[in-house]
Amino acid sequence: MHTYEFTFLVEDSKSIIKLEETLQLYKGKKIKEESLGKKLLAYPIHKKTAAEYYTWLISLDKKMVKDFKQKLNFENVVMRYLMLEREEPRQKKDSK
């Protein structure tokens, strides 16, 4: 399982439940959630001028990422999203 930082915009907080179900469908797990609150958009998206911003730290199998993103694109739960893979911190080697 790989760790990803998943930042997204939704119309309201009720959409979070459907998004969590979609993540579980692809055997993903939410590790951490951070709400950035409701903010005005720079330009309207689907005739909406404000959105709830969230950032999740999720664990998801690398093979399922493509299918998960495809599902997000076809469902209108998420207005916009950005998903970045987080690298594991490298261990420092002892210098001698």
Secondary structure by P-SEA (a helix, b strand, c coil): ccccccccccccccaaaaaaaaaaaacccccbbbbccbbbbccccccccbbbbbbbbbbbbccaaaaaaaaaaaccccccbbbbbbccbbbbcccc
